[in-house]
Amino acid sequence: SFGSRLFKAIEELYIEKISTERLRAMETLIDIPQKSGTHLRFLSDIYEDFYSELIKRKLSTRALRYRMVGKMDNGYQVLNGFKRLILAGFFVFTESEKNFLKKLIEQYGEDRLLLLFHEGEGIRENLEPLGIKVDPYEDKSILKPSISIYSAPDIHGEVKIAGNLIKDSSKIDEKTVIVLPQPETLFPLIREGIPYLDEGEFNISMGYPLSRTPLSGFFLTLFETILSMENSLVYLPDYLKFMLHPYTKNIKLNGSSELNRIVFHELEDLFKKKNIIPFVELEDIENQISERIYQNIRDMASMEDITIESIKTQFKVIHDNTIRRFILIKDIGDFVGKLRDVLLFIYKESTARLHPLFLPYMETLIEELENTGNSELSKLFFEKRDSYFNFFKKLIASTTTPFEGTPLRGLQIIGFLETRNIKFKKILFLDLNEGIFPDLSEDYILPFNVRKALGIPTYRERERLMHYYFRTLLSQAEEVHLFYIKNDRIERSRFLEKLLWDMEKAGRPIREKTVNYHIRLSTNLPPEIKKNNEIVEILNTLSLTASSLDEYLECGIKFYYNNVLSLKRVKDTPDPDRTDVGSIVHEALNRFFTARTGERLGAQIFPEEEIEKIIKELFFERYGMNISGRLYLLRHQVIKRLTEFLGFFAASFKERQIISVEEDLTEPINNIQIRGRLDMVLKEGDNQFIIIDYKISSKNDKYKLNLKRFDRDSRETWPQAIKSLQIPVYIMLYSTRYKIDIENINGNYLLLGRASLDSGTIYSPLTAEEKRKEMEILSYVIRTLIEEIKNPEIPFRATEELKDYCPNCNYQPLCGTEWVKGFKF
């Protein structure tokens, strides 16, 4: 956050003994971007008063303590009781540290002060200004260890190679180290690289970002639930996400987390049913919905001791100890107290404490919360609740969970800075890529030009520091393995490049291994499904629809999953999707026109308030009284569109009579029942009929007939020539039921999703001149498809047009065709 960056900047300025006047002078002396100039002026204003205010309040920081020690002329006498003082492992010193060291040399004496430094590039330049003489240094460290280099496509490849090297080692002890410059590599290493090692066989000594832990995820899902609430109503998608978090769903019910999981997953099933509203009161979940859950699970053997009251109490206890705690927040102190209470509730009542590494995460967060609660921040407050949640994100973003281990035994896994002054025999160094190691991100508060003008360290000094420790680490080893990611998005580290150059100059052989994944790019189509006796029995009792025939025409496997196995997609959320909108539109028009059956259409204007009332009733039936936000907008859009449509419809079909609405027809074709529901049938004159089918689509691509491409003898051409059989099937059904010649029956799709209602809104897939001929072809196709479906010798086969039908198919995971979405044909 900006606040933490600002504090870090002024601390660095103070420890480097930069005066306010000198900082202010930078505003006019150097050329910097306007934004940086604004930051600099803001920085100098704060810098002037910050440390005097700290002293006034008897508070201190690291920089303030350094400066104060440097001013203590007599303070060094406390060291006189020691025979010898040793300073070891430094490379570069801040101005305050230089001042401290000079006084130490003066007052303590060179005979009693021992300074130890690792030989390395740049150490002489840092020590000579302090009056410390160092012999000229020639870097021969490159000639000492055995060095191997490995490249891999990603982190997972790196850790796999490293894991194999450890596995093949004859001896693994505390002198073997895996160095991780970025903590994100830690868990891939443990889970994928060295899963064969027991916990006692390796030691972790590094920090891991708290923001990447499940504990952070738990609180963020809780906050999302609270922020999406409207008044006292929770938004079900976010609520379910929180309740199904592993920490929440494993809260014990009657002493058992398993029972709680059963209840929560039943809750999930209830909320994913079609007509459950997206917003609901917590009290309704605790009462009516709890009763429905009990009714559904009470006969399960494992639920014998569960009562309605115990389920109601469970939901209320969880709501009270999580969601309801944050409805009202007084100040930051109150907020962090609530966070601590929720954390302790999860610790006591859930199995979360049994999860790997939960306790270190919890201890770190508790400590951070206590520090915040005891700080000056605790009395501050925010106007908006979401500001507290953002404060939490900032808090954990700068917090790491330390894995404080012991180097006494076992494989050592540590961060780069933890390697300083430690000697290892065998080193595995991962992630040697630019931007990771070294991390040379620029400081936007004190950019390079400002730092250079002030004489404080820039990224170049930081780079020299890291390079020094990197080379001294390698120089002490016997065996070194260096890893980097090789792809077109990231380069290998400049340190590795320099090392390779030095090795080449020294005549050292470079052993580099490139590890690639063996990927089989060929893909298999889903295997055909043969019709056994059980499938044949199902098919003999099956009635088909135009939609199921369309599915079979597209893909036999899709037809099998949907119509034979009856596998249906379950909605992830109760939010209305395209199918729900279509259902609402169909039902609204059905109710509106049912009352007008038998009427003849004119250019009349239908009453807007009537269709508006119908739509509002439908939304109430589906989603309850709390229509707001996205639902309110959707309802408004449906009302507006259908109001416009009714006027267009009346004008387009004037003088036609409505003879049926939502008419169900079932007629045998080739000895199998074919079902259809006709949205509307109009009569024109004495013997002409028009079948109407509503579509919420904006385009007619899915319903076109291009029979010029049709080849009766080439079955694979049929799906491309015939996009939908719906209107042809309806015409056949209507003709059969009422004994009407197909010449006298027309069929139109009404495309309600079009931006403007015009002539393109009414689409007829059949041509008036060639209708009889086209219907003969389509009748042949329909009857052939029916015979194929019934024939036990013809298996269900996958489509050959994967790019057209697979990307949006619900059965991709079953077929293994997910790859189609990203494949370029």
Secondary structure, DSSP 8 states (H G I E B T S, - for coil): -HHHHHHHHHHHHHHTT--HHHHHHHHHHS---HHHHHHHHHHHHHHHHHHHHHHHTT---HHHHHHHHHH-SSGGGGGTT-S-EEEES-----HHHHHHHHHHHHHH-TTTEEEE----TTHHHHHGGGT---------GGGSSEEEEEEESSHHHHHHHHHHHHHH-S--STTEEEEESSGGGHHHIIIIISTTS-GGGEEEEEEEEGGGSHHHHHHHHHHHHHHT-BTTEEEHHHHHHHHTSHHHHTB-BTTBHHHHHHHHHHHHHHHTSTT--SEEEHHHIIIIIHHHHHHHHTTSGGGTT--HHHHHHHHHHHHHHTTGGGSS--SHHHHHHHHHHHHHHHHHHBGGGGSTTHHHHHHHHHHHHHHHHTSGGGG---SSHHHHHHHHHHHHHT-EEEE---TTSSEEEEESGGGTT---SEEEE---BTTTSS-----SSS-HHHHHHHT---HHHHHHHHHHHHHHHHHT-SEEEEEEE-BTTB-B-HHHHHHHHHHHHTT---EEEE--------------B---HHHHHHHHT--EEHHHHHHHHH-HHHHIIIIIS------SSSS--HHHHHHHHHHHHHHHHHTTTT-B--S----HHHHHHHHHHHHHHHH-S---HHHHHHHHHHHHHHHHHHHHHHHHTTT-EEEEEEEEEEEEETTEEEEEEEEEEEEETTTEEEEEEEE--S-SGGG-B-GGG--TT-GGGHHHHBS--HHHHHHHHHHHHHT--GGGEEEEEEETTSSS-SGGGEE-SS-STTHHHHHHHHHHHHHHHHHHHH-TTS-B---S-HHHHSTT-TTHHHHT-GGGGG---
